[in-house]
């Protein structure tokens, strides 16, 4: 039977955890169209991971009231993070451009609509691209792992617990540090973690950040219940998430992050939310300590 330590080791050695997308992103200042399309895919994926749906109820049905409470705490703590992520994305797209792209970066609806427009422009020709949602098939596949939270059956609930374990460890130790490295530490966008527009990243970062708390909660939840009857299902939930996430990072890295040949100038027809020139936004980048 897999132990919790073995599950954690599997997570921390998986390609999804060690993926070079963050190094590649830090190595170049992404043009605004690519950055906006990237944030559309990431934002949609992250949004799918926040709702608990029937997952806590499934834990309750198994008599796991403490585990249900821990998962509900994670869900509650994620409230409002969609708006914070949109704010950060809009701010960074503006900083990557010689002209303001989003006049109202505090409007989640307007920013998310604009991000999708850039995604449509750059990626809609890709096989399997969903024109309604603006999702690559790899993004949709990663999101589908979390749709299983609609199912409160014991089988689905054990898998969901494994997925939650992998999600929180990857988020705390790979995804959030990777975003900080690529966005802040690289100096490519001239932002600091304590900038008000960077609230999303600041609240998730470090030992007192949301992700550290989430990882602690879910590791405790799995440690308390892992046994020979559920270990395989929990392990399957871990693998489902990691494999889907690795495929998503592969796609985003290849299509948007690494250098490519698409025209990278801002379009002038209908995609910009404003047209004020802001040369100061292109101030030289400077390195920051990690």
N, C-alpha and C positions, 0 to 999 in steps of 0.2 A: 504494500500500500504506500502511496505517495505521502510524505510528510509535508508539513507547511514549509519547512526549510527547503525541501526539494522543489516544491512549487515556486517558491520565491527565486530559487536558483534558475529554474527554467525560464521564468519571466525575465530575469536580469541578464540572461545570455541569449535571448531571442533577438532576431534581426530587428524587430519592431522597437526594441529597447536601445539597441546600439546603432540604429540607422544613421547614415552620414548626412541626412537631409539638413540637419542643423549646422554642420560644418560648411556645407555647400551654401546655405543661406547666408551665413556670416561672412563668407568669402566675397560676396558681391552685393552691391546695393540694388535690390530688385527694382525694375522700372515700375511705374504706377499701375499699369494694366496688369502685369503679372502679379504684383503684390495684392491687388484687389481681388483678382480671381483666386489666388491662393487663400486669402482670408475668407472668401465665400465658402470654399470647400471645408476649411477648418471650422468655421463658425457653425455650419450646418451639422458637421459631425459632432462637435462639442455640445450643441443643443440637444442632440439625441441622447446624450449620456446623463443628462440632469434629472429628468422625471423618474420617479420611482415606479409609477404605474402600479401594476399588481404585485410587484416584487416583495414589498414589505408584507402585504397580505398573505402571500405564499409562505413567507417565513413564519407568520403568526399561525397559519394552518398546520405547520409542522411543530408547533409548540415552542418555536424559537423566538420568544418575545424580546429577549435582550438583543439578538441579532437584528430583529426588525426595528427596534429602537435605534440602533446604531446606523442602519441604512437610512432611516427617516431623518436622522440628524444630518447625514451627508446631503440628502435631497434638500432639506430646509436651508442649509448653508449655501447652496448654489443659487438661491433666489436672487435675481437681479444681475447675475453675471453675464447674461446675454446682452443686456444694454451696455455693460462695462466693456465687453469684448468688441461690440460695434463701435463704441467711442474710441477705443485704442486703434482699431483697424482704420477708421476714417482719418484719425490724426496721422497715422503712419503713411497712409496713401498720400495725404496732403504734403507731408514732409518729403516724400520721394519725388514730388512733382514740382516743376517750375511754376505751376499755377495751381490755385486752390481747386480741388476736385469736389470736396464736400463742404458747402457753406455751413451746414448744420450738423456738425459731428455728434452733437448730443441727441439727434433724432435717430433712434435705432431703426425705425422703419425706412427712412430715407437712405441711411448708410447701407443697410442690408440690400435694399433694392438696387443701389448703385453697384455694390460688389457683385451681385448676380449679373448685371449688365456686362461687366467686364468679363466675367466667367463665360457668358454666352458668346461674347465677341471672340475670345481666344480659344475656347474649348468645344464649342457646339458642333464642330465638324468631327469630333472624335466618335468612334463607334460606341454605341450604347449611352451616349450623353442624353440626359433627360431634359428636354427643353422647358418643361413646366417648372421643375425644381432647380434646374441649373446644376445638377449633380453628375459627376463622372460615375461610371458604374462601380469603380472602386470605393468611392465615397458612399454610394448607396449600399454597397455590400457591408461596409463597416457599420453603417447606421442600422442595418437589418439585425445585427447581433443584439442591439438594445431593444428592438421591437419584441424580442422574446420576453421582455418584462411585462408584456400584456398577459402572459400566461402564468397563472398562479399554481399550476400543477407541481407536484413534488419534483418531477424530472426537470422541468424548466427552472424551478427555484434553485436547485443545487447547481445547475449550469450557470444561472445568473449570479450566484455567489462567487463562483470561480471567475466569471467575467469581471465582477466588481473588484476582486482582489487584483487581477492583472491591470485593470484600468487605473486604480488608485496608485499602485506602485509605479507604473509607467508615467502617469501624470506627475507624480511628485518627484521622481528621480530622473526622468528623461525628457518628457514633453515641456514642462514648465522651465526647467533649467536650459533646455535647448532653445526655447523661445527667448529667454533672457539673453543667452549668448548671442543669438542671431540678431536680435533687435536692439538690445541695450549695450552689451559688452563690445560688440563689433564696432560701435561708433558710427555705423552707416547711416543712421537716421537722426543723430544728434539729440537723442532723448535720454532722460534719466529715469530710474525706477520710481523716484518720488515726484515726478511730474503728475499733475492731476489727471491728465489723459491716460496715464499708464496704470490707473488704479487696478484694472483687471490683473495685470501681471504682478503688481506689488502685493495684492491680497492673497495670491496663490504661492508666492515665493517664500522660501526659507523655513526655518524651524518653527516659526509661529504662523506660517501661512496656512491657507485652507487645505492645500494638498497634503501637507504633513499630518494634519489632523485626520483627514480622510483615510490616509494609508493606515494610520494607527488603529482607527476604528475597524476597518475591514479585516486587517490581520488578526485582531482580537476575535472578530466574529468567526472567521474560518478556523482559527486555532481551537476554539471551544467546541466545534462540532465535527471536524474532520474525522471520519472513521472509515472502516472497510466497506460500508454499505453506500457511501456517497462520494468516496475519493475519485472514482473514475469520472463521475458526472461533473464534479467540481473541476477536475483536470481538463475535461472536454470544454468547459466554459472558458477556462484560461486560454486554451489553444485556439478556440473560435475567435476570440478577440485579438490575440496576438497576430495570427495569420492574416486576418482582415486588415489590421492596422499596418502591418508590413507592406501589404499590397497597396494600401492607400499612400503611404509614404513613398513607395517606389514610383507611383504614378505622378504625384505632385512634384517630386524631385526631378523627374525626367521632363515633365511638361512645362513646369513653371519656375523652378528654382535654378537648375543648372542653365548655363548659357545656351541660347538657342537662336534661331534665325528670324523669328517673327518681327515685324515692325514694332518698335517699342515706344514710339512717340504717342502722346496723348491724342485720342481722336477728337475731332471738333464737332461731330454731329451728334448732339443729343445725349452724350454720356456724362459730360461734366455737370456738376451741380452748381458751379460758379466759375468765374473767369478772371478773378482778380489776380494780378501778378504778385508773387511774393518771393522775391529773390532771396530774402533772408532764410527761407526754408531750405535752401540748398547750401547752407554754410558747410565748410569742410568738416568731415567726420573726424572724431577723435576717439582714441581707444579709452576704454574704462576697465577697471579691475573687475575680476569675477568674484 
